[in-house]
Structures are given as structure tokens and as C-alpha cells.
Amino acid sequence: MMNEFTLGIEEEYMVVDPVTRELTSHDQKIVESAQKIHKDQVKAEMHQAVVEVGTGICHNTDQARKEISQLRYTVSQLAGEQGLRIGAAGTHPFSHWEKQLITEHPRYSEIVNELQEAARSNLIFGLHVHVGFQSRELAIHIANQVRYFLPHVFALSTNSPFWESRNTGYKSFRTKVFDKFPRTGIPDIFNSIEDYDNYVKLLIKTNCMDNAKKIWWDIRVHPFFDTVEFRICDCPMLIDETMAFTALFQALCAKLYKLRLQNMEFISYSRALINENKWRAARYGIDGNLIDFGKEMEVNCRNLILELLDFVDDVVDDLGSRNEINYVHKILENGTGADRQLAVYEKTGSFESVVDYITTQTLIGAG
């Protein structure tokens, strides 16, 4: 049986006061109204200034685009009815986490109680992309190899240069904030799904966590679904960007699966090496060099991304995602979300203008 590579997309949006442009606690009113339309596809998050949306299981990128556009539109309309706006970026440019309320829910109280300030300050917004597999055995095999490419896609997604009114010097400061959590970052290689399940069982047995959802790595075999979940990207400003990254992750999985059917596989590099590239991607976005570990040399990030597009080229038409993947060229041309935020700030000297830019871009193509 051929694998279908179904898709699911989750995005986290910030809720913004249109007058002050500050993050604002919306008391879950947006979530409650949205659930009447989209059921459990709209959820509360730990901080009240966050709304999370998730598509259903989509059979291709066209269906995924339709659903995520509809979700962005609905949440934005309902926010508007409350006199609020939504924005898609990895961090808010200037709001302070200390002023934001935590959602009342036993799970969140428990996380805050355990992780303390690391949890309270975790006011960040990400994109999670699920790619479906016919078995968890296959999922772990592909996840091991696809780890190598995470920094490349992450560099394209960087969309959080500011934190608490400061230009951090990073293109993605969101990842630096999230690093304070346990069980984050690039995971190790697992030799088999049993190997991974034993790791999870040991952590549950020793009270490190109560279930596998508290594994917050940049990629994980999902604890309850037969999916590989990509969690490394900042929440993208544009729907076109979300779809480009979704299509790239799907194409990478399909390509590695195709190699497997030909008895080949991509080299699985160690966490320590891939982390070097992740750090560079967070710091420089697409403007720095990443390391090509095959050649053992630094290579311009943009060139590596073009190589990545060549690598997946032979599976893209079968997946029907060429239009979405082609948008990567536009990102290389126009800059990532972080580059565009920085340009607005440079021009205006105003963080409020950056927030306005984000909230406007978030709705392009929504509906």
C-alpha cells in the first residue's frame, strides 16, 4: 500500500487590541463563538491572548489551504466582533508576558506549577504541521532522516525578531524563549518505534511527565495519531507561507519514503550537528550560511534551500503541491516574516506599525 501523506495544520494567533496594539486577554470569548462554527478546530491556549486553530485531516494541500484560510477568516471576524484583531507571528513585538493572564484549566495550572517562569513567559506562537503515515514504524524511520532538513525550512519561517520592545538580533527569538522548556529542540535518533515508546514509558514511570504530549521537540511522532508532527516553525504571517512550509514538509516525507522503496535512505545526522544549523537559522534566517554536513563546509542558506527544492522536485507533482512549493522562491525574494517586520520597523521606528503590518498581512487570502 502506498502512503497517502495526509496533512493537518495547527496555527497559534495573537489576540491584539487595535488601539494600543498590545496583546490582550480575550477571556476565551473568541474560542467559544468559534467552536459553534468549527467545533473543536478552535482551542484555547495556556495564555489568554492566544487562539489556536487546527484543520481536520486534509488529503492534499488544496484542501489544507481552504481550511486554514477559512479558520483565519472566522477567528478574525469573531475577534472583530469583540473589538479585537488577530495577528500571525512568532512573538508579539513589544507586549510583556507578565501582564498576560493564564487560561484557567487544570492542565495549564499543572504546567505553570511545574515549569514556573519558563511557562509563564512562554508567550510565543508556532505552526505545527502533521503528515500522516500508514504506521508508526514508518513514521519514526522518516522522522529520523527528515530532522536534517528542519533548520532549512525553519530559516524560511523565521518571524519573531522582536521581544518586549527590543530588536533581539535573532530572526527567530521564539525558539530562544521556548528553549527554557524541557524536552524541546531537535530530538535524538530512535532506532525503532519500540525504542521511542520505551523512552516515553520510562519518563511516565519516573514522573517526568504524565503523557507524551509533554514532549515538545521540533519534530515528534505524534503520541495519539499516526503522524509525524513538525513543530519547529514560527507562526507564519501569510497563508501562502504556511502552505509553502506545509507542502515542503509533506514533500520531504514523500521523497524519503520514495528512497526507502528503492532501498535507500538519507544520512541520519546527530542532534549535536543539526543543532548547529538550527542555531544559525534562528540567528540569521535565510541570510546566513548553514553547514552542509555531507561536504563538511558552510554553504549559503539560500543555495541550500534551492538544493532542497531540487531534492523534492520529483515528488511534488504527484502530491499536487507545486504551486505551494513555488512560493518558496517568493520568500527568497521578499524576505521572511522577520525580514519584513524589521524593514517596517526600520522605516517607521514604531513597534505599533509593525503590529499593524502583521495583523494586515495575516488576513491576506483569508476567507
C-alpha positions in Angstrom: 0.0 0.0 0.0 1.3 3.5 -0.9 1.4 6.0 1.9 -1.1 8.9 1.4 0.8 11.7 3.3 -2.4 13.3 4.6 -2.0 16.8 6.2 -3.1 18.7 9.3 -2.1 22.3 10.1 -2.3 24.0 13.5 -1.6 27.7 13.9 -1.4 29.9 17.1 -2.5 33.5 16.7 -2.1 36.5 18.9 -5.1 38.5 20.0 -4.4 42.2 19.8 -6.1 45.4 21.0 -6.5 47.5 17.8 -5.9 50.8 19.8 -2.9 50.0 22.0 -1.7 47.2 19.7 -0.9 45.3 22.9 -1.7 41.6 23.4 -5.0 41.3 25.1 -6.7 38.5 27.2 -10.0 37.9 25.4 -11.4 35.6 28.1 -11.9 32.8 25.5 -14.9 34.6 24.0 -13.5 34.2 20.5 -12.9 30.5 21.2 -16.4 30.0 22.5 -18.0 31.7 19.5 -15.7 29.9 17.0 -16.5 26.5 18.4 -20.1 27.0 17.5 -18.9 27.1 13.9 -15.8 25.0 13.8 -16.3 22.7 16.8 -13.0 21.6 18.3 -11.0 23.1 15.5 -10.5 26.3 17.6 -9.0 25.9 21.0 -7.8 28.0 24.0 -4.1 28.0 24.7 -2.2 28.5 28.0 -2.2 32.3 27.7 -5.5 34.0 27.2 -4.0 36.2 24.4 -3.6 33.1 22.2 -6.1 31.4 20.0 -5.1 28.1 18.4 -6.8 26.7 15.3 -6.4 23.3 13.6 -7.6 21.9 10.3 -9.2 18.4 10.0 -7.3 15.7 8.2 -6.7 17.0 4.7 -5.9 14.8 1.6 -3.8 17.4 -0.2 -2.5 21.0 0.0 -5.6 22.5 -1.8 -7.9 21.2 0.9 -5.5 22.3 3.7 -5.3 25.8 2.2 -9.1 26.0 2.0 -9.4 25.0 5.7 -6.7 27.2 7.1 -7.9 30.2 5.1 -11.4 29.7 6.5 -10.2 29.3 10.1 -8.1 32.5 9.9 -11.1 34.3 8.5 -13.6 33.1 11.1 -11.3 33.8 14.0 -10.6 37.3 12.7 -14.3 38.0 12.2 -15.2 36.9 15.7 -12.3 38.8 17.1 -13.6 41.9 15.3 -17.0 41.4 16.9 -15.2 41.7 20.3 -13.4 44.8 19.1 -10.1 42.9 18.7 -7.7 41.8 16.0 -5.6 38.7 15.3 -2.0 38.5 14.2 0.2 35.7 13.0 3.9 36.0 14.1 6.2 34.0 16.3 6.3 36.7 19.1 4.5 40.0 19.7 6.9 42.9 19.1 6.5 44.7 22.4 3.9 43.2 24.9 5.3 41.9 28.2 4.3 38.4 29.3 4.0 39.4 32.9 0.8 41.3 32.1 -0.9 38.4 30.3 -3.5 36.1 32.0 -3.2 32.3 32.1 -6.2 30.4 30.9 -7.9 28.6 33.8 -7.6 24.9 33.2 -6.1 22.1 35.3 -3.6 21.2 32.6 -2.3 24.7 32.4 -2.1 25.2 36.1 -0.2 22.0 36.4 2.3 23.1 33.7 2.8 26.5 35.3 3.2 24.9 38.7 5.9 22.6 37.4 7.7 24.9 35.0 7.1 28.2 36.8 8.6 31.3 35.0 9.6 29.2 31.9 5.8 28.5 31.4 4.5 32.0 32.3 7.0 33.7 29.9 6.3 31.2 27.1 4.2 33.7 25.2 5.0 32.5 21.7 3.2 31.4 18.6 4.1 28.5 16.4 3.0 26.4 13.4 2.6 22.7 13.7 2.3 20.6 10.5 1.2 16.9 10.7 2.0 14.5 7.9 0.1 11.1 8.0 1.8 7.7 7.8 0.3 4.2 7.5 2.3 3.1 10.5 4.2 4.5 13.4 7.2 2.2 12.4 7.4 4.1 9.1 6.8 7.4 10.8 9.9 7.1 13.1 12.0 5.9 10.3 11.2 9.0 8.2 11.4 11.3 11.3 15.0 10.3 12.0 16.1 11.3 8.5 13.9 14.4 8.0 15.5 16.0 11.1 18.4 17.1 8.9 16.1 19.4 6.9 14.4 21.1 9.8 16.8 24.1 10.0 16.3 24.8 6.3 12.6 25.1 6.5 12.8 26.9 9.9 15.1 29.5 8.3 12.4 30.3 5.8 9.7 30.6 8.5 11.6 32.9 10.9 9.1 35.5 12.0 10.0 36.7 15.5 12.8 39.3 15.6 11.4 41.4 18.4 10.7 40.6 22.1 9.4 43.1 24.7 10.3 46.2 22.6 13.8 45.0 21.7 15.3 44.0 18.4 16.8 40.8 19.6 19.3 40.4 16.7 17.7 37.0 16.0 15.4 36.3 13.1 13.5 33.8 15.4 13.6 34.7 19.0 10.6 32.5 19.6 12.9 29.4 19.7 15.1 31.0 22.3 12.1 31.6 24.6 10.9 28.0 24.1 14.4 26.5 24.8 13.6 27.1 28.5 11.2 24.2 28.4 12.4 20.6 29.0 12.2 18.2 26.1 12.5 20.8 23.3 14.7 21.2 20.3 16.0 18.6 17.8 15.4 15.1 19.1 17.9 12.2 19.1 17.6 9.3 16.6 15.4 6.4 17.7 16.3 3.1 16.3 12.7 1.8 16.3 9.2 2.8 17.4 9.7 0.4 20.4 12.8 2.4 21.3 10.8 5.6 21.3 7.8 4.0 23.2 10.2 2.7 25.8 11.6 6.2 26.3 8.1 7.6 26.7 7.2 4.8 29.2 10.3 5.4 31.3 9.5 9.2 31.5 5.9 8.5 32.6 7.0 5.8 35.1 9.5 8.1 36.7 7.0 11.1 36.9 8.9 13.2 34.4 5.6 13.7 32.6 2.1 12.2 32.6 1.8 11.7 28.9 3.8 12.0 25.6 2.1 15.3 24.8 4.7 16.9 27.1 7.4 16.0 24.6 7.8 19.4 22.9 10.5 18.6 20.3 10.8 20.3 16.9 9.6 17.1 15.4 7.9 14.1 17.0 5.9 11.0 16.1 2.6 12.1 17.5 1.5 10.3 20.7 -2.0 9.6 19.5 -2.1 9.9 15.7 -0.1 8.1 13.1 1.6 11.3 12.0 5.0 13.0 12.1 4.4 16.4 13.6 6.7 19.3 12.6 6.8 21.9 15.3 9.9 24.0 14.5 8.4 26.9 12.6 7.3 30.3 13.8 3.7 31.0 13.0 3.9 32.4 9.5 2.4 35.8 8.7 0.9 34.9 5.4 -1.3 31.9 4.5 1.0 31.5 1.4 3.9 30.9 3.7 2.1 28.4 5.9 1.1 26.5 2.8 4.7 26.6 1.4 6.1 25.1 4.6 3.3 22.5 4.8 4.0 21.5 1.2 7.7 21.3 1.9 7.3 19.0 4.9 4.9 16.8 3.0 7.3 16.6 0.0 10.3 15.8 2.2 8.3 12.9 3.8 7.2 11.6 0.4 10.8 11.9 -1.0 12.3 10.0 1.9 9.6 7.3 1.6 10.3 7.0 -2.1 14.0 6.5 -1.4 13.1 3.8 1.2 11.1 2.0 -1.5 14.3 2.0 -3.6 16.2 0.6 -0.6 18.0 3.9 0.0 18.0 6.4 2.8 19.3 9.8 3.7 22.0 10.0 6.3 20.7 10.5 9.8 22.9 13.1 11.4 23.3 13.6 15.2 21.3 16.0 17.2 24.6 17.9 18.1 25.3 18.6 14.4 21.8 19.5 13.4 21.6 21.9 16.3 24.4 24.0 14.8 22.3 24.6 11.8 19.2 25.3 13.9 21.1 28.0 15.8 22.3 29.6 12.6 18.8 29.6 11.2 17.3 31.2 14.3 20.0 33.9 14.3 20.3 34.7 10.6 17.2 33.3 8.9 17.9 32.9 5.2 20.7 35.4 5.2 23.4 33.3 6.8 25.3 30.2 6.0 24.2 26.7 7.1 26.6 23.8 7.2 26.4 21.1 4.6 27.5 18.1 6.6 28.0 15.9 3.6 30.6 18.4 2.2 31.7 19.4 5.7 31.6 23.1 4.7 29.5 26.2 5.2 27.1 26.9 2.3 24.9 30.0 1.7 21.5 29.2 3.2 19.6 30.3 0.1 21.6 27.9 -2.1 20.9 25.1 0.3 17.2 25.9 0.1 17.3 25.7 -3.7 19.1 22.4 -3.4 16.3 21.2 -1.1 13.7 22.2 -3.7 15.6 20.2 -6.3 15.8 17.2 -3.9 12.0 17.0 -3.6 11.2 18.1 -7.1 10.3 14.6 -8.4 7.5 14.0 -5.9 5.9 17.4 -5.9 3.6 16.9 -9.0 2.3 13.6 -7.7 1.4 15.4 -4.4 -0.2 18.3 -6.4 1.6 20.9 -4.4 3.9 22.6 -7.0 2.1 26.0 -6.7 2.5 26.0 -3.0 6.2 25.0 -3.1 6.9 27.6 -5.7 6.1 30.2 -3.2 9.5 29.5 -1.5 11.1 31.5 -4.4 8.9 34.5 -3.3 10.2 34.2 0.3 13.8 34.1 -1.0 12.9 37.3 -3.0 10.8 39.2 -0.5 12.4 38.0 2.8 11.0 36.0 5.6 8.4 37.4 8.0 11.2 38.5 10.3 13.0 40.4 7.4 9.7 42.2 6.6 8.9 43.1 10.2 12.5 44.5 10.6 12.0 46.6 7.4 8.8 48.1 8.7 10.4 48.9 12.0 13.4 50.5 10.2 11.2 52.6 8.1 8.8 53.8 10.9 10.7 53.4 14.1 7.4 52.2 15.6 6.5 48.8 17.1 2.8 49.7 16.7 3.3 50.0 12.9 4.9 46.5 13.0 1.8 45.1 14.8 -0.4 46.8 12.2 1.6 45.3 9.4 1.4 41.8 11.0 -2.4 42.0 11.5 -3.0 43.2 7.9 -0.8 40.5 6.4 -2.4 37.8 8.5 -5.7 38.3 6.6 -4.4 38.3 3.0 -6.2 35.5 1.2 -8.3 34.5 4.3 -11.9 33.6 3.8 
